[in-house]
């Protein structure tokens, strides 16, 4: 479950024919080429936060990007400012974080915030999901990981320097409204999430290694950790599966346009029976090849 719960960290860190899949024995990247009647898009599974060990990227990834006219991200962080984010993260009026969770949970959050020298007044009005994701981002930063080394910003910088147009699969309002409907970051699932903070470095290293090897099975396995806790299914449904359906519809529009799009989404969105790759395969009209 760890992989799913980090899905929105780039935002938090930034502001504090039958379908076919080519088979072969050679190493594959988390990159898929999707074709229909001569129209092409590429789907790249992302690690939003990483370190320099992720690079250099495989030549086929870079060549696929350079072939395209457009870069598509889940959200373009350069198009939004901190105030846009903050208004969704915090309660209005007199409601405080400590009113919405247990005394023990609040004490754990405060202990971690103190560790990172964050004053209580800075997070006292946060919603539970915002407090937890802020802590996760602080843990990652303190362990040498950065969104600037992540796949999303790597290609955003490449797109801007090469003059490519950048599109968003989703809107900020959609993503933040979805988070505010998520009630799983309380109770048992919040307890689990807080206990996992100390394993942040180990987790990200495992994820980077799996990504570099193109090990989609391992990445999916990591995503299922914590599935025994109440709230897991809600998080998976809201943060992953329901979005996969709407993202797939948008991707089909890009395919139909005839323009080449290089689409970067969190790796988990592409994987599994309810992932985007399988959703496209089920249409029985695209040729899909993992590169």
VMD Tcl script that draws the C-alpha trace (Angstrom):
set ca {
  {0.00 0.00 0.00}
  {2.96 2.29 0.43}
  {3.16 3.08 -3.27}
  {-0.46 4.22 -3.45}
  {-0.31 6.43 -0.42}
  {2.61 8.41 -1.89}
  {0.66 9.21 -5.06}
  {0.27 12.92 -4.34}
  {3.62 13.69 -2.75}
  {4.98 15.70 -5.71}
  {2.44 18.42 -4.90}
  {3.11 18.39 -1.18}
  {6.89 18.41 -1.62}
  {6.80 21.10 -4.26}
  {5.09 23.48 -1.89}
  {6.73 22.73 1.54}
  {-7.08 -4.66 -33.90}
  {-6.37 -7.03 -31.00}
  {-4.25 -5.65 -28.33}
  {-0.95 -7.40 -27.90}
  {1.94 -7.17 -25.49}
  {5.33 -8.06 -26.85}
  {7.03 -10.83 -24.91}
  {10.73 -11.46 -24.70}
  {13.48 -12.26 -22.29}
  {15.29 -8.90 -22.47}
  {14.87 -6.29 -19.76}
  {11.80 -4.12 -20.24}
  {11.16 -0.61 -18.99}
  {7.92 0.59 -17.46}
  {7.25 2.08 -20.89}
  {4.52 1.06 -23.32}
  {3.97 2.09 -26.93}
  {0.29 2.22 -27.89}
  {-0.62 2.30 -31.58}
  {-3.87 2.58 -33.51}
  {-4.06 3.15 -37.26}
  {-0.66 4.81 -37.32}
  {-1.36 7.00 -34.29}
  {1.06 6.60 -31.40}
  {1.31 7.50 -27.72}
  {3.82 6.35 -25.11}
  {2.95 5.51 -21.50}
  {5.73 5.77 -18.92}
  {5.28 4.65 -15.33}
  {6.76 7.22 -13.00}
  {8.53 7.34 -9.69}
  {7.53 10.79 -8.47}
  {10.41 11.10 -6.00}
  {13.88 9.61 -6.34}
  {17.60 10.34 -6.20}
  {20.41 10.43 -8.74}
  {20.73 6.63 -8.67}
  {17.68 6.47 -10.96}
  {19.75 7.89 -13.82}
  {20.77 7.69 -16.58}
  {17.50 6.56 -18.11}
  {17.38 3.87 -20.78}
  {17.98 5.24 -24.28}
  {14.63 3.92 -25.51}
  {12.82 6.10 -22.95}
  {14.64 9.25 -24.06}
  {14.18 8.48 -27.76}
  {10.45 7.87 -27.26}
  {10.12 11.21 -25.47}
  {12.02 13.09 -28.17}
  {9.77 11.57 -30.83}
  {6.68 13.18 -29.29}
  {5.16 16.63 -29.66}
  {3.49 16.72 -26.25}
  {4.36 15.78 -22.68}
  {1.39 14.78 -20.53}
  {1.61 14.68 -16.71}
  {-1.02 13.82 -14.13}
  {-0.60 17.42 -13.01}
  {1.90 20.11 -13.95}
  {3.32 21.34 -10.61}
  {4.81 24.42 -12.26}
  {1.30 25.61 -13.15}
  {0.10 25.87 -9.53}
  {1.24 27.82 -6.48}
  {1.38 27.04 -2.78}
  {-1.80 28.91 -1.91}
  {-3.74 26.83 -4.44}
  {-2.68 23.72 -2.54}
  {-2.91 25.05 1.00}
  {-6.59 25.95 0.81}
  {-7.42 22.29 0.21}
  {-5.04 20.96 2.87}
  {-6.44 22.95 5.79}
  {-9.72 23.12 7.66}
  {-11.70 26.34 7.64}
  {-13.08 27.97 10.77}
  {-12.20 26.62 14.20}
  {-11.68 22.95 13.24}
  {-8.25 21.61 14.14}
  {-6.36 18.45 13.23}
  {-6.37 17.27 16.86}
  {-10.19 17.35 16.84}
  {-10.37 14.82 14.00}
  {-7.95 12.10 15.19}
  {-7.06 10.39 18.46}
  {-4.82 11.94 21.09}
  {-2.22 9.24 20.43}
  {-2.24 9.85 16.68}
  {-1.85 13.59 17.14}
  {1.05 13.03 19.53}
  {2.80 10.85 16.92}
  {2.32 13.47 14.23}
  {3.60 16.23 16.50}
  {6.64 14.13 17.43}
  {7.58 13.72 13.77}
  {6.92 17.39 13.02}
  {9.14 18.36 15.95}
  {11.86 16.10 14.51}
  {11.75 18.18 11.33}
  {11.49 21.52 13.20}
  {7.96 22.21 11.98}
  {6.08 24.40 14.52}
  {2.65 23.23 15.64}
  {0.96 26.34 14.30}
  {2.08 25.34 10.79}
  {0.14 22.06 10.78}
  {-2.54 22.46 13.47}
  {-5.28 23.14 10.90}
  {-4.16 20.43 8.45}
  {-6.53 17.67 7.46}
  {-5.25 14.19 8.36}
  {-4.21 13.27 4.80}
  {-2.30 16.55 4.45}
  {-0.45 16.07 7.73}
  {0.57 12.52 6.84}
  {1.72 13.37 3.32}
  {3.67 16.35 4.62}
  {5.45 14.02 7.04}
  {6.16 11.54 4.27}
  {7.64 14.28 2.11}
  {9.81 15.55 4.97}
  {11.10 12.04 5.64}
  {11.98 11.62 1.97}
  {13.74 14.95 1.77}
  {15.75 14.24 4.91}
  {16.88 10.93 3.38}
  {18.22 12.53 0.22}
  {15.25 12.02 -2.10}
  {13.73 14.84 -4.13}
  {10.91 15.50 -6.56}
  {13.55 17.15 -8.77}
  {15.10 13.71 -9.28}
  {11.69 12.16 -9.95}
  {10.57 11.14 -13.42}
  {7.82 13.76 -13.67}
  {10.01 16.82 -13.13}
  {12.85 15.29 -15.11}
  {10.68 15.23 -18.22}
  {8.96 18.51 -17.39}
  {12.37 20.21 -17.46}
  {13.23 18.43 -20.72}
  {9.92 19.52 -22.25}
  {10.38 23.15 -21.29}
  {13.96 23.25 -22.58}
  {12.97 21.66 -25.89}
  {9.80 23.69 -26.40}
  {7.34 20.81 -26.11}
  {3.79 21.58 -25.03}
  {2.74 20.25 -21.61}
  {-0.73 18.92 -20.86}
  {-2.40 17.73 -17.65}
  {-4.43 14.53 -17.36}
  {-6.26 15.90 -14.34}
  {-6.95 19.25 -12.69}
  {-5.73 20.45 -9.31}
  {-9.34 20.90 -8.21}
  {-10.14 17.29 -9.08}
  {-7.14 15.87 -7.25}
  {-7.57 17.95 -4.11}
  {-11.33 17.42 -3.95}
  {-10.73 13.70 -4.20}
  {-8.27 13.80 -1.31}
  {-10.77 15.72 0.78}
  {-13.34 12.98 0.25}
  {-10.89 10.38 1.49}
  {-11.70 9.36 5.05}
  {-9.23 6.48 5.27}
  {-6.49 8.64 6.79}
  {-8.02 8.21 10.23}
  {-8.38 5.20 12.48}
  {-6.44 1.99 11.86}
  {-5.08 2.98 8.47}
  {-3.64 6.22 9.85}
  {-1.94 4.23 12.60}
  {-0.34 1.96 9.99}
  {0.79 4.89 7.85}
  {2.47 6.60 10.79}
  {4.33 3.45 11.82}
  {5.75 3.14 8.30}
  {7.44 6.55 8.31}
  {10.70 5.19 9.73}
  {10.98 2.80 6.76}
  {10.79 5.58 4.15}
  {14.40 5.28 2.95}
  {14.23 1.49 2.63}
  {10.92 1.68 0.77}
  {12.04 4.28 -1.78}
  {15.28 2.41 -2.47}
  {13.30 -0.78 -3.13}
  {10.99 1.11 -5.46}
  {13.86 2.69 -7.40}
  {15.57 -0.68 -7.80}
  {12.35 -2.31 -9.04}
  {11.73 0.55 -11.48}
  {15.25 0.37 -12.92}
  {14.79 -3.36 -13.49}
  {11.37 -2.87 -15.05}
  {10.04 -5.20 -12.34}
  {6.34 -4.41 -12.53}
  {5.47 -7.43 -10.37}
  {7.62 -6.13 -7.51}
  {6.17 -2.62 -7.79}
  {2.65 -4.02 -7.66}
  {3.64 -6.21 -4.70}
  {4.90 -3.14 -2.83}
  {1.58 -1.40 -3.51}
  {-0.32 -4.16 -1.73}
  {1.55 -3.85 1.57}
  {-0.94 -2.82 4.23}
  {-3.92 -4.38 2.47}
  {-5.04 -5.99 5.72}
  {-5.87 -2.63 7.28}
  {-9.28 -1.00 7.29}
  {-9.27 1.83 4.76}
  {-6.93 0.14 2.26}
  {-9.67 -0.66 -0.24}
  {-11.02 2.87 -0.10}
  {-7.59 4.34 -0.78}
  {-7.00 1.99 -3.72}
  {-10.42 2.71 -5.19}
  {-10.27 6.48 -4.81}
  {-6.59 7.15 -5.53}
  {-6.00 4.53 -8.18}
  {-8.77 2.49 -9.77}
  {-11.41 5.19 -10.30}
  {-8.79 7.53 -11.74}
  {-7.51 4.85 -14.11}
  {-10.87 4.83 -15.87}
  {-10.96 8.60 -16.42}
  {-7.27 8.70 -17.38}
  {-7.83 5.95 -19.96}
  {-10.62 7.94 -21.59}
  {-8.33 10.96 -21.86}
  {-5.50 8.84 -23.24}
  {-7.81 7.48 -25.93}
  {-8.52 11.07 -26.96}
  {-4.80 11.67 -27.31}
  {-4.46 8.55 -29.46}
  {-7.34 9.63 -31.69}
  {-5.88 13.12 -32.15}
  {-3.01 11.78 -34.27}
  {-0.48 13.84 -32.30}
  {2.27 11.96 -30.51}
  {1.98 12.22 -26.73}
  {4.49 11.08 -24.10}
  {2.33 10.36 -21.06}
  {3.88 10.08 -17.59}
  {1.74 8.69 -14.76}
  {2.48 6.97 -11.46}
  {3.63 3.44 -12.23}
  {0.83 1.79 -10.28}
  {-1.76 3.39 -12.58}
  {-0.42 1.27 -15.44}
  {-0.22 -2.06 -13.64}
  {-2.60 -4.84 -12.67}
  {-5.95 -6.02 -13.95}
  {-7.53 -2.61 -13.35}
  {-4.54 -0.63 -14.62}
  {-4.50 1.61 -17.68}
  {-2.56 -0.84 -19.86}
  {-5.12 -3.58 -19.24}
  {-8.02 -1.15 -19.74}
  {-6.62 -0.20 -23.14}
  {-6.02 -3.85 -24.01}
  {-9.64 -4.65 -23.21}
  {-10.76 -2.28 -25.99}
  {-9.36 -4.77 -28.54}
  {-8.33 -1.99 -30.91}
  {-4.81 -1.04 -29.87}
  {-1.43 -2.63 -30.45}
  {0.45 -2.36 -27.17}
  {4.13 -3.16 -26.75}
  {6.28 -2.87 -23.65}
  {9.67 -1.42 -24.56}
}
mol new
graphics top color blue
foreach p $ca { graphics top sphere $p radius 0.5 }
foreach p [lrange $ca 0 end-1] q [lrange $ca 1 end] { graphics top cylinder $p $q radius 0.2 }
display resetview
